Amino acid sequence: MKINLKNIYKSIAFAVIGASAMTAAGTGAARAQNGSVTVPLTNLVSYADLDLESMQGARILYSRLRKAATRVCLPMRNRILADDGWQTCYDSSMANAVRQINKSTLTKVYKEGAESGRIG
């Protein structure tokens, strides 16, 4: 069985991105509390099957990233508080993921989504 390292890296990428997004979001980061230890939450998103040079591939990845950011930031959701940190977590996660993947087609789809007000 032949292993394609390029595809492995594409699958692992979002776990790293998610960790840095959660760290960068600071107080808005989704975190699991275990005593005095704070652990950033991540969600693995594979895009090895996508052609990110095409708009279709970028749109599919954007959808996957939105779902992953929503899941990662879900612990921040508080139905009682108006500003529960969820939006900050989500925005930071999405911006960091798109920046680190660094594909012009994905950046374009991301900007279109931000302009249309699409969120989690």
Secondary structure, 3 states (H helix, E strand, C coil): CCCCHHHHHHHHHHHHHHHHHHHHCHHHCCEEEECCEEEECCCCCCCCCCCCCCHHHHHHHHHHHHHHHHHHHHHHCCCCCCCCCHHHHHHHHHHHHHHHHCCHHHHHHHHHHHHHCCCC
